[in-house]
Amino acid sequence: MKRTFQMSTASILFLIYLAMLPAAAQSQSYPSLPPVQLSTASNQFNIRFRWATETQASGEEPHAAILFPVTLPGSSKTFYMQFDTGSPYSMFYKNSLDDIRKKYPRVNLSVDSSGKLINYRFKLQHTEMLAKEMIIRAGEGQAIKKGKNELNIIGTIGTDLIDNKICIIDYPGRKVTVANEMPTKYSQTATTGFMYANRSMLFPAMIRGKKTILFFDSGSSAYELLTDKKTSLSLSVKDTVHTQAASRSWDRVLTAHSYATADSITIAGTSIPLLHATYIEGASTSQVEQMMKMGIGGMTGNKLFIHSILVVDTKNKTFGLR
């Protein structure tokens, strides 16, 4: 069965940042978010992730999503949660939890009157996490399959996991390290500043000699550059045949149009080949234009960095590549 993974599409992000950035410039205050709820006693831990694949009209996409293995109290079964830096907080999916209750009655998933899990402990691979309050998103998730190798995705791990911490995404090694202090191994990494607000990351970049800002959204995993239609076409190789793919953003399914390019993106002092530029059909034209005027060139996901190690320090708002 074809699975469509969550991504934070341009239309939603534009609304967030168009509301956020003017306020930031004037008062350094940002729209309110739920407080960080995830905590652990570990000062540093590693998560071995797996790539989820997705069948699209253009073929199989092998980097559709980063999946973290999780186990819940009362069961040894491995479930998965998508790592999505486009989400400022973590959540479980209601449909998945409802089915877990039926098939694994020993798993304690009792919720309070507000429909949240309170002081809930679960393991993120080998690390015990405490969620003071875990949001449960209605209408999301699928029935749980009992096969040993099934990818049962039951929620999202957002940037609350890495807030005020070091996050190292070793893409070639398929490992994420989260630490309170910079590990010695990465202490000599050359870094540059980035904007970190509302638990969202905006990386400075350069495309064709022009400075821009890119929102880093690991939920838009399969896209190197999500931008506006005009930019996508200007970067495209002449007479290239573009591809289309359905992209889901919660309850909306939009169409992503991708064009082959022969350009590159310079980010954190490193020039990275840009193989495709993509725009989302259905995003508000006026919002896109306003975003571009503000210097926000779009979004980038995991695919731009799959041959690199991304070192992000949300505490000091610096990042680098190795």
Secondary structure, 3 states (H helix, E strand, C coil): CCCCCECCCHHHHHHHHHHHHHHHHHHCCCCCCCCCCEECCCCEEEEECEEEEEEECCEEEEEEEEEEEEECCCCCCCEEEEECCCCCCCEEEHHHHHHHHHHCCCCCCCCCCCCCEEEEEEEECCEEEEEEEEEEECCCCCCCCCCCCCCCEEEEECHHHCCCCEEEEECCCCEEEEECCCCHHHCCCCCEECEEECCEEEEEEEECCEEEEEEECHHHCCCCCEECHHHHHHHECCCCCCEEEEEEECCEEEEEEEEEEEEEEEECCEEEEEEEEEEEECCCHHHHHHHHHCCEEEEECHHHHCCCEEEEECCCCEEEEC
